[in-house]
Amino acid sequence: MDYEHSILRALLRLARRRAVADGTDLVDRVGGSHAELRDALRRLETGGLVDRRSETDVRLTLPGLAVAVASVAGRRRRPRKQDGSPATRPARRPRAA
């Protein structure tokens, strides 16, 4: 499902720019062939994550948007210390009333 996650992330980037995703643009962004992209989009559509209105108009559904955002957030990891333990964030000061 890694290829599908790459497609969802690319669709999210395009949606943020309010750009329409077409097959050629997606192949350029995520790699692979048009056949692989078509098969992956079919699986994503079956799963309810994308809505294909035509070959040149692919959009994220609300569940697809949630998966794409979670996929992007999952790629960001906290930095680790040299000993391998997670870095801690500094404590926040309470806001003044």
OpenMM code with the backbone's topology and positions (N, CA, C; nanometers):
from openmm import Vec3, app, unit

residues = "MET ASP TYR GLU HIS SER ILE LEU ARG ALA LEU LEU ARG LEU ALA ARG ARG ARG ALA VAL ALA ASP GLY THR ASP LEU VAL ASP ARG VAL GLY GLY SER HIS ALA GLU LEU ARG ASP ALA LEU ARG ARG LEU GLU THR GLY GLY LEU VAL ASP ARG ARG SER GLU THR ASP VAL ARG LEU THR LEU PRO GLY LEU ALA VAL ALA VAL ALA SER VAL ALA GLY ARG ARG ARG ARG PRO ARG LYS GLN ASP GLY SER PRO ALA THR ARG PRO ALA ARG ARG PRO ARG ALA ALA".split()
positions = [
    Vec3(0.0819, -0.1189, 0.0000),
    Vec3(0.0000, 0.0000, 0.0000),
    Vec3(0.0871, 0.1263, 0.0000),
    Vec3(0.2181, 0.1098, -0.0052),
    Vec3(0.3057, 0.2256, -0.0041),
    Vec3(0.2860, 0.3106, -0.1291),
    Vec3(0.2663, 0.2472, -0.2440),
    Vec3(0.2427, 0.3219, -0.3676),
    Vec3(0.1120, 0.4012, -0.3578),
    Vec3(0.0106, 0.3395, -0.2995),
    Vec3(-0.1165, 0.4079, -0.2814),
    Vec3(-0.1022, 0.5268, -0.1870),
    Vec3(-0.0220, 0.5101, -0.0811),
    Vec3(0.0014, 0.6218, 0.0107),
    Vec3(0.0730, 0.7361, -0.0614),
    Vec3(0.1655, 0.7025, -0.1502),
    Vec3(0.2339, 0.8065, -0.2275),
    Vec3(0.1349, 0.8820, -0.3151),
    Vec3(0.0410, 0.8104, -0.3718),
    Vec3(-0.0623, 0.8743, -0.4544),
    Vec3(-0.1492, 0.9656, -0.3688),
    Vec3(-0.1898, 0.9172, -0.2526),
    Vec3(-0.2725, 0.9987, -0.1639),
    Vec3(-0.1990, 1.1250, -0.1201),
    Vec3(-0.0686, 1.1119, -0.0891),
    Vec3(0.0090, 1.2301, -0.0505),
    Vec3(0.0198, 1.3285, -0.1662),
    Vec3(0.0390, 1.2777, -0.2884),
    Vec3(0.0463, 1.3663, -0.4055),
    Vec3(-0.0877, 1.4361, -0.4286),
    Vec3(-0.1972, 1.3628, -0.4118),
    Vec3(-0.3295, 1.4243, -0.4267),
    Vec3(-0.3532, 1.5300, -0.3199),
    Vec3(-0.3026, 1.5060, -0.1993),
    Vec3(-0.3152, 1.6046, -0.0924),
    Vec3(-0.2383, 1.7322, -0.1272),
    Vec3(-0.1157, 1.7169, -0.1773),
    Vec3(-0.0382, 1.8350, -0.2172),
    Vec3(-0.1094, 1.9122, -0.3266),
    Vec3(-0.1667, 1.8401, -0.4231),
    Vec3(-0.2394, 1.9072, -0.5307),
    Vec3(-0.3658, 1.9748, -0.4780),
    Vec3(-0.4341, 1.9104, -0.3849),
    Vec3(-0.5562, 1.9692, -0.3296),
    Vec3(-0.5252, 2.0966, -0.2523),
    Vec3(-0.4123, 2.0991, -0.1848),
    Vec3(-0.3739, 2.2196, -0.1117),
    Vec3(-0.3486, 2.3363, -0.2064),
    Vec3(-0.3045, 2.3037, -0.3282),
    Vec3(-0.2813, 2.4072, -0.4295),
    Vec3(-0.4043, 2.4324, -0.5151),
    Vec3(-0.5110, 2.3603, -0.4841),
    Vec3(-0.6363, 2.3687, -0.5598),
    Vec3(-0.6157, 2.3380, -0.7078),
    Vec3(-0.5307, 2.2393, -0.7323),
    Vec3(-0.5020, 2.1960, -0.8689),
    Vec3(-0.5723, 2.0630, -0.8946),
    Vec3(-0.6115, 2.0418, -1.0182),
    Vec3(-0.6762, 1.9170, -1.0578),
    Vec3(-0.5675, 1.8152, -1.0905),
    Vec3(-0.5859, 1.6935, -1.0426),
    Vec3(-0.4888, 1.5876, -1.0662),
    Vec3(-0.5278, 1.5083, -1.1896),
    Vec3(-0.4341, 1.4960, -1.2818),
    Vec3(-0.4574, 1.4072, -1.3953),
    Vec3(-0.3520, 1.2967, -1.3913),
    Vec3(-0.3714, 1.1950, -1.4733),
    Vec3(-0.2847, 1.0774, -1.4716),
    Vec3(-0.1393, 1.1100, -1.4988),
    Vec3(-0.1138, 1.1947, -1.5955),
    Vec3(0.0240, 1.2276, -1.6309),
    Vec3(0.0934, 1.3000, -1.5165),
    Vec3(0.0241, 1.3918, -1.4535),
    Vec3(0.0815, 1.4652, -1.3411),
    Vec3(0.1122, 1.3718, -1.2249),
    Vec3(0.0218, 1.2797, -1.1966),
    Vec3(0.0441, 1.1857, -1.0865),
    Vec3(0.1601, 1.0910, -1.1160),
    Vec3(0.1706, 1.0445, -1.2399),
    Vec3(0.2824, 0.9564, -1.2758),
    Vec3(0.4140, 1.0315, -1.2588),
    Vec3(0.4166, 1.1582, -1.2972),
    Vec3(0.5375, 1.2386, -1.2799),
    Vec3(0.5723, 1.2558, -1.1327),
    Vec3(0.4726, 1.2697, -1.0481),
    Vec3(0.4968, 1.2941, -0.9060),
    Vec3(0.5344, 1.1681, -0.8287),
    Vec3(0.4687, 1.0554, -0.8574),
    Vec3(0.4917, 0.9355, -0.7760),
    Vec3(0.5701, 0.8271, -0.8482),
    Vec3(0.5903, 0.8419, -0.9781),
    Vec3(0.6638, 0.7407, -1.0529),
    Vec3(0.5738, 0.6258, -1.0952),
    Vec3(0.6337, 0.5252, -1.1506),
    Vec3(0.5579, 0.4102, -1.1982),
    Vec3(0.5048, 0.4333, -1.3380),
    Vec3(0.4248, 0.3418, -1.3834),
    Vec3(0.3675, 0.3501, -1.5171),
    Vec3(0.2209, 0.3922, -1.5077),
    Vec3(0.1656, 0.4246, -1.6218),
    Vec3(0.0238, 0.4610, -1.6245),
    Vec3(-0.0641, 0.3424, -1.5832),
    Vec3(-0.0225, 0.2214, -1.6198),
    Vec3(-0.0998, 0.1028, -1.5834),
    Vec3(-0.0987, 0.0814, -1.4315),
    Vec3(0.0183, 0.0990, -1.3684),
    Vec3(0.0266, 0.0853, -1.2224),
    Vec3(-0.0583, 0.1916, -1.1531),
    Vec3(-0.0523, 0.3132, -1.2055),
    Vec3(-0.1315, 0.4207, -1.1485),
    Vec3(-0.2807, 0.3916, -1.1622),
    Vec3(-0.3218, 0.3459, -1.2781),
    Vec3(-0.4634, 0.3158, -1.3013),
    Vec3(-0.5116, 0.2073, -1.2056),
    Vec3(-0.4293, 0.1017, -1.1875),
    Vec3(-0.4671, -0.0063, -1.0952),
    Vec3(-0.4748, 0.0435, -0.9508),
    Vec3(-0.3777, 0.1263, -0.9114),
    Vec3(-0.3773, 0.1794, -0.7749),
    Vec3(-0.4972, 0.2709, -0.7529),
    Vec3(-0.5288, 0.3545, -0.8507),
    Vec3(-0.6459, 0.4422, -0.8373),
    Vec3(-0.7747, 0.3619, -0.8295),
    Vec3(-0.7805, 0.2517, -0.9020),
    Vec3(-0.8991, 0.1649, -0.8956),
    Vec3(-0.9137, 0.1071, -0.7551),
    Vec3(-0.8016, 0.0637, -0.6954),
    Vec3(-0.8070, 0.0104, -0.5585),
    Vec3(-0.8469, 0.1195, -0.4593),
    Vec3(-0.7915, 0.2395, -0.4763),
    Vec3(-0.8266, 0.3501, -0.3867),
    Vec3(-0.9724, 0.3899, -0.4024),
    Vec3(-1.0224, 0.3850, -0.5255),
    Vec3(-1.1634, 0.4173, -0.5483),
    Vec3(-1.2540, 0.3119, -0.4864),
    Vec3(-1.2163, 0.1854, -0.4999),
    Vec3(-1.2939, 0.0770, -0.4390),
    Vec3(-1.2965, 0.0914, -0.2870),
    Vec3(-1.1862, 0.1374, -0.2300),
    Vec3(-1.1794, 0.1578, -0.0856),
    Vec3(-1.2459, 0.2861, -0.0394),
    Vec3(-1.2944, 0.3663, -0.1329),
    Vec3(-1.3642, 0.4887, -0.0976),
    Vec3(-1.2730, 0.6047, -0.0617),
    Vec3(-1.1448, 0.5973, -0.1036),
    Vec3(-1.0499, 0.7018, -0.0674),
    Vec3(-1.0359, 0.8094, -0.1739),
    Vec3(-1.0691, 0.7765, -0.2990),
    Vec3(-1.0651, 0.8761, -0.4063),
    Vec3(-1.1941, 0.8676, -0.4867),
    Vec3(-1.2221, 0.9767, -0.5552),
    Vec3(-1.3375, 0.9831, -0.6443),
    Vec3(-1.2829, 1.0169, -0.7827),
    Vec3(-1.3017, 0.9243, -0.8765),
    Vec3(-1.2562, 0.9480, -1.0133),
    Vec3(-1.3766, 0.9881, -1.0961),
    Vec3(-1.3805, 1.1148, -1.1313),
    Vec3(-1.4905, 1.1625, -1.2141),
    Vec3(-1.4612, 1.1386, -1.3606),
    Vec3(-1.3348, 1.1395, -1.3955),
    Vec3(-1.2890, 1.1057, -1.5306),
    Vec3(-1.1410, 1.0713, -1.5197),
    Vec3(-1.0783, 1.0407, -1.6309),
    Vec3(-0.9352, 1.0095, -1.6287),
    Vec3(-0.8526, 1.1308, -1.5897),
    Vec3(-0.9055, 1.2488, -1.6120),
    Vec3(-0.8293, 1.3698, -1.5836),
    Vec3(-0.8760, 1.4408, -1.4576),
    Vec3(-0.9663, 1.3811, -1.3829),
    Vec3(-1.0177, 1.4452, -1.2623),
    Vec3(-1.0274, 1.3430, -1.1496),
    Vec3(-0.9253, 1.3421, -1.0641),
    Vec3(-0.9197, 1.2505, -0.9497),
    Vec3(-0.9162, 1.3365, -0.8246),
    Vec3(-1.0059, 1.3083, -0.7309),
    Vec3(-1.0140, 1.3880, -0.6078),
    Vec3(-1.0159, 1.2973, -0.4857),
    Vec3(-0.9639, 1.3510, -0.3767),
    Vec3(-0.9700, 1.2802, -0.2494),
    Vec3(-1.1108, 1.2897, -0.1928),
    Vec3(-1.1583, 1.1801, -0.1370),
    Vec3(-1.2822, 1.1851, -0.0598),
    Vec3(-1.2448, 1.2265, 0.0829),
    Vec3(-1.3428, 1.2464, 0.1674),
    Vec3(-1.3132, 1.2843, 0.3054),
    Vec3(-1.2321, 1.1760, 0.3774),
    Vec3(-1.2689, 1.0463, 0.3646),
    Vec3(-1.1832, 0.9442, 0.4263),
    Vec3(-1.0433, 0.9410, 0.3628),
    Vec3(-1.0349, 0.9657, 0.2323),
    Vec3(-0.9047, 0.9700, 0.1662),
    Vec3(-0.8192, 1.0839, 0.2172),
    Vec3(-0.8837, 1.1975, 0.2423),
    Vec3(-0.8134, 1.3114, 0.2982),
    Vec3(-0.7574, 1.2767, 0.4360),
    Vec3(-0.8370, 1.2094, 0.5173),
    Vec3(-0.7925, 1.1707, 0.6515),
    Vec3(-0.6737, 1.0749, 0.6446),
    Vec3(-0.6791, 0.9788, 0.5539),
    Vec3(-0.5680, 0.8834, 0.5399),
    Vec3(-0.4437, 0.9549, 0.4885),
    Vec3(-0.4605, 1.0461, 0.3934),
    Vec3(-0.3461, 1.1194, 0.3381),
    Vec3(-0.2798, 1.2056, 0.4446),
    Vec3(-0.3601, 1.2753, 0.5244),
    Vec3(-0.3042, 1.3592, 0.6304),
    Vec3(-0.2334, 1.2731, 0.7342),
    Vec3(-0.2925, 1.1607, 0.7704),
    Vec3(-0.2298, 1.0704, 0.8668),
    Vec3(-0.1008, 1.0119, 0.8100),
    Vec3(-0.0995, 0.9859, 0.6817),
    Vec3(0.0196, 0.9317, 0.6172),
    Vec3(0.1329, 1.0331, 0.6190),
    Vec3(0.0999, 1.1592, 0.5944),
    Vec3(0.2015, 1.2648, 0.5991),
    Vec3(0.2507, 1.2828, 0.7417),
    Vec3(0.1589, 1.2836, 0.8366),
    Vec3(0.1972, 1.3012, 0.9766),
    Vec3(0.2796, 1.1831, 1.0260),
    Vec3(0.2525, 1.0641, 0.9767),
    Vec3(0.3280, 0.9463, 1.0164),
    Vec3(0.4705, 0.9465, 0.9653),
    Vec3(0.4950, 1.0183, 0.8577),
    Vec3(0.6301, 1.0257, 0.8030),
    Vec3(0.7185, 1.1194, 0.8832),
    Vec3(0.6566, 1.2131, 0.9537),
    Vec3(0.7341, 1.3057, 1.0369),
    Vec3(0.7598, 1.2384, 1.1701),
    Vec3(0.8832, 1.2245, 1.2014),
    Vec3(0.9164, 1.1589, 1.3272),
    Vec3(0.9934, 1.2550, 1.4146),
    Vec3(0.9793, 1.2340, 1.5423),
    Vec3(1.0536, 1.3173, 1.6360),
    Vec3(1.2021, 1.2852, 1.6248),
    Vec3(1.2846, 1.3863, 1.6379),
    Vec3(1.4283, 1.3598, 1.6372),
    Vec3(1.4674, 1.2772, 1.7588),
    Vec3(1.5727, 1.2024, 1.7433),
    Vec3(1.6199, 1.1189, 1.8534),
    Vec3(1.7532, 1.1713, 1.9032),
    Vec3(1.7763, 1.1448, 2.0306),
    Vec3(1.9050, 1.1792, 2.0891),
    Vec3(2.0090, 1.0811, 2.0373),
    Vec3(2.1342, 1.1082, 2.0650),
    Vec3(2.2401, 1.0199, 2.0173),
    Vec3(2.2334, 0.8825, 2.0821),
    Vec3(2.1751, 0.8735, 2.2024),
    Vec3(2.1641, 0.7438, 2.2681),
    Vec3(2.0443, 0.6632, 2.2180),
    Vec3(1.9654, 0.7200, 2.1240),
    Vec3(1.8533, 0.6471, 2.0658),
    Vec3(1.7195, 0.6746, 2.1308),
    Vec3(1.7188, 0.7464, 2.2421),
    Vec3(1.5917, 0.7756, 2.3086),
    Vec3(1.5253, 0.8961, 2.2412),
    Vec3(1.3923, 0.9030, 2.2456),
    Vec3(1.3239, 1.0155, 2.1818),
    Vec3(1.3599, 1.1480, 2.2480),
    Vec3(1.3719, 1.2497, 2.1677),
    Vec3(1.3990, 1.3830, 2.2212),
    Vec3(1.2743, 1.4338, 2.2910),
    Vec3(1.2922, 1.5055, 2.3967),
    Vec3(1.1780, 1.5597, 2.4697),
    Vec3(1.1574, 1.7047, 2.4306),
    Vec3(1.0329, 1.7446, 2.4355),
    Vec3(1.0005, 1.8832, 2.4069),
    Vec3(1.0132, 1.9641, 2.5338),
    Vec3(1.0503, 2.0907, 2.5220),
    Vec3(1.0537, 2.1723, 2.6421),
    Vec3(0.9121, 2.1938, 2.6944),
    Vec3(0.8999, 2.2053, 2.8243),
    Vec3(0.7685, 2.2233, 2.8858),
    Vec3(0.7123, 2.3598, 2.8474),
    Vec3(0.5836, 2.3649, 2.8223),
    Vec3(0.5192, 2.4908, 2.7906),
    Vec3(0.4862, 2.5657, 2.9180),
    Vec3(0.5008, 2.6964, 2.9083),
    Vec3(0.4628, 2.7784, 3.0209),
    Vec3(0.3139, 2.8067, 3.0117),
    Vec3(0.2435, 2.8096, 3.1232),
    Vec3(0.1006, 2.8420, 3.1175),
    Vec3(0.0809, 2.9856, 3.0714),
    Vec3(-0.0286, 3.0050, 2.9998),
    Vec3(-0.0593, 3.1396, 2.9520),
    Vec3(-0.1083, 3.2258, 3.0655),
    Vec3(-0.0751, 3.3526, 3.0536),
    Vec3(-0.1226, 3.4470, 3.1544),
    Vec3(-0.2692, 3.4760, 3.1307),
    Vec3(-0.3451, 3.4943, 3.2375),
    Vec3(-0.4876, 3.5178, 3.2268),
    Vec3(-0.5212, 3.6586, 3.1905),
] * unit.nanometer
topology = app.Topology()
chain = topology.addChain("A")
for resn in residues:
    res = topology.addResidue(resn, chain)
    for name in ("N", "CA", "C"):
        topology.addAtom(name, app.Element.getBySymbol(name[0]), res)
